[in-house]
């Protein structure tokens, strides 16, 4: 077990740390914005006038991505259902609306397939993961992305030696459902009470709190003053603020 310190906050008896992916380890803002824009354009091509409302629903305004918006924190399924709801408002049946959204999302993924592999890790993240892993902590990734997407991220950045959990969201519960965190801890073989969550969204924080995690570390790269992270135990501006104060064996 380890004592972890972030700024003025200390977390004792920590065995594992679970990280969000997008916005926490991976600087995917540009890709997510482009993906949301492509989805909106494809649907607007079939239903003129719906593109702008969809962009607002996704949390996209011009060249910015709202860190609390649907594209930033929602699963693909949640984004797809939201898009279908906007389509249904135009008078189409629900099954037709779902099909239009699903097909547009699939086409957008095909179009941006190569771009999905270009998002970099935030500077210094690899070194922090290596340091924490070598200190004996179990590390995992729990993302609103699909499990396949998480696995591709881990493989692309050669994180296999450090990451013992690669978990995404499929058709089941999404963040902030605590079942996701509890399942992740079970996979790692640890209790939530000895596990920290590190994420950039309120969903990450609420999920960990409801699962009675050891603590919640919010991260807002470069600016640890984000209002949407106020519920975290501590907010950091970069991952190397996660420090090990002491290690001990039981």
MOLINNOR-V358675 format. One record per residue. N is the residue number from 0. RES is the residue in three letters. SS is DSSP state (@ for helix, = for strand, . for the rest). OMEGA is omega in whole degrees, 0 to 359 (none if undefined). NEAR is the number of other C-alpha atoms within 8 Angstrom. Layout:
n->(N,N)
res->(RES,RES)
ss->(SS,SS)
omega->(OMEGA,OMEGA)
near->(NEAR,NEAR)
//
This chain:
n->(0,1,2,3,4,5,6,7,8,9,10,11,12,13,14,15,16,17,18,19,20,21,22,23,24,25,26,27,28,29,30,31,32,33,34,35,36,37,38,39,40,41,42,43,44,45,46,47,48,49,50,51,52,53,54,55,56,57,58,59,60,61,62,63,64,65,66,67,68,69,70,71,72,73,74,75,76,77,78,79,80,81,82,83,84,85,86,87,88,89,90,91,92,93,94,95,96,97,98,99,100,101,102,103,104,105,106,107,108,109,110,111,112,113,114,115,116,117,118,119,120,121,122,123,124,125,126,127,128,129,130,131,132,133,134,135,136,137,138,139,140,141,142,143,144,145,146,147,148,149,150,151,152,153,154,155,156,157,158,159,160,161,162,163,164,165,166,167,168,169,170,171,172,173,174,175,176,177,178,179,180,181,182,183,184,185,186,187,188,189,190,191,192,193,194,195,196,197,198,199,200,201,202,203,204,205,206,207,208,209,210,211,212,213,214,215,216,217,218,219,220,221,222,223,224,225,226,227,228,229,230,231,232,233,234,235,236,237,238,239,240,241,242,243,244,245,246,247,248,249)
res->(UNK,UNK,UNK,UNK,UNK,UNK,UNK,UNK,UNK,UNK,UNK,UNK,UNK,UNK,UNK,UNK,UNK,UNK,UNK,UNK,UNK,UNK,UNK,UNK,UNK,UNK,UNK,UNK,UNK,UNK,UNK,UNK,UNK,UNK,UNK,UNK,UNK,UNK,UNK,UNK,UNK,UNK,UNK,UNK,UNK,UNK,UNK,UNK,UNK,UNK,UNK,UNK,UNK,UNK,UNK,UNK,UNK,UNK,UNK,UNK,UNK,UNK,UNK,UNK,UNK,UNK,UNK,UNK,UNK,UNK,UNK,UNK,UNK,UNK,UNK,UNK,UNK,UNK,UNK,UNK,UNK,UNK,UNK,UNK,UNK,UNK,UNK,UNK,UNK,UNK,UNK,UNK,UNK,UNK,UNK,UNK,UNK,UNK,UNK,UNK,UNK,UNK,UNK,UNK,UNK,UNK,UNK,UNK,UNK,UNK,UNK,UNK,UNK,UNK,UNK,UNK,UNK,UNK,UNK,UNK,UNK,UNK,UNK,UNK,UNK,UNK,UNK,UNK,UNK,UNK,UNK,UNK,UNK,UNK,UNK,UNK,UNK,UNK,UNK,UNK,UNK,UNK,UNK,UNK,UNK,UNK,UNK,UNK,UNK,UNK,UNK,UNK,UNK,UNK,UNK,UNK,UNK,UNK,UNK,UNK,UNK,UNK,UNK,UNK,UNK,UNK,UNK,UNK,UNK,UNK,UNK,UNK,UNK,UNK,UNK,UNK,UNK,UNK,UNK,UNK,UNK,UNK,UNK,UNK,UNK,UNK,UNK,UNK,UNK,UNK,UNK,UNK,UNK,UNK,UNK,UNK,UNK,UNK,UNK,UNK,UNK,UNK,UNK,UNK,UNK,UNK,UNK,UNK,UNK,UNK,UNK,UNK,UNK,UNK,UNK,UNK,UNK,UNK,UNK,UNK,UNK,UNK,UNK,UNK,UNK,UNK,UNK,UNK,UNK,UNK,UNK,UNK,UNK,UNK,UNK,UNK,UNK,UNK,UNK,UNK,UNK,UNK,UNK,UNK,UNK,UNK,UNK,UNK,UNK,UNK)
ss->(.,=,=,=,=,=,.,.,=,=,=,=,=,=,.,=,=,=,=,.,.,=,.,.,.,=,.,.,@,@,@,@,@,@,@,@,@,@,@,@,@,@,@,@,@,@,.,.,.,.,@,@,@,@,@,@,@,@,.,=,=,.,.,=,=,.,.,.,.,@,@,@,@,.,.,@,@,@,@,@,@,@,@,@,@,@,@,@,.,.,.,.,.,@,@,@,@,@,@,@,@,@,@,@,@,@,@,@,@,@,@,.,.,.,@,@,@,.,.,.,=,.,.,.,@,@,@,@,@,@,@,@,@,@,.,.,.,=,=,=,=,=,.,.,.,.,@,@,@,@,@,@,@,@,@,@,.,.,.,.,.,.,.,.,=,=,=,.,.,.,.,.,.,.,.,.,.,@,@,@,@,@,@,@,@,@,@,@,.,.,.,@,@,@,=,=,=,=,=,.,.,@,@,@,@,@,@,@,@,@,.,.,.,.,=,=,=,=,=,.,.,.,.,.,.,.,@,@,@,.,.,.,.,=,=,=,.,.,@,@,@,.,=,=,=,=,=,.,.,.)
omega->(182,169,182,176,172,183,182,183,182,178,180,171,181,177,186,174,178,183,163,179,185,179,179,176,185,178,190,184,182,181,182,178,179,179,179,179,180,178,181,180,181,179,179,178,178,183,184,178,184,185,182,175,179,179,178,179,179,183,182,176,183,183,181,177,180,181,177,186,187,180,185,188,184,174,176,181,179,178,181,180,178,178,179,179,178,178,181,179,179,176,178,178,185,180,177,180,177,181,179,180,182,182,179,179,180,180,178,178,179,183,184,183,181,181,181,183,184,180,182,167,174,183,178,183,181,181,179,179,179,180,182,180,181,177,176,178,173,184,178,174,177,191,171,172,176,176,177,179,177,181,179,177,181,181,183,183,175,182,184,181,187,187,182,179,177,188,175,181,179,181,184,183,178,174,13,179,183,180,180,181,179,177,179,179,178,178,180,181,180,176,175,182,177,185,176,172,176,182,184,183,177,178,178,184,181,179,182,179,181,177,181,177,179,180,182,178,176,177,175,191,176,184,184,180,187,183,184,180,184,181,179,176,178,178,181,181,176,190,183,171,173,185,174,181,184,175,175,182,176,none)
near->(11,13,13,13,13,11,7,5,8,8,10,7,8,15,12,13,13,12,14,15,12,11,11,15,11,11,12,10,10,8,10,11,13,8,11,12,10,9,11,13,9,10,14,11,7,6,8,8,6,12,11,8,8,11,13,9,10,11,14,16,9,4,6,7,13,9,9,10,13,11,14,13,11,13,12,9,9,9,12,12,10,9,10,13,10,11,13,11,7,6,6,9,7,9,6,8,13,11,8,10,14,9,8,11,10,8,8,12,9,7,7,9,8,7,8,8,8,6,11,7,10,9,5,8,11,9,7,10,10,9,8,10,12,7,7,8,13,11,15,15,13,15,14,12,10,13,12,7,9,15,9,8,9,12,9,8,7,7,10,8,6,9,13,10,11,12,12,13,13,8,5,5,9,10,11,10,10,12,8,12,13,11,8,12,12,9,8,11,6,11,9,13,7,12,16,15,15,14,15,13,12,10,9,14,17,9,14,16,11,9,11,8,14,11,12,15,14,15,15,14,9,6,8,10,7,8,5,8,14,7,7,11,9,10,13,15,11,9,10,8,10,8,8,9,8,7,9,6,4,3)
//
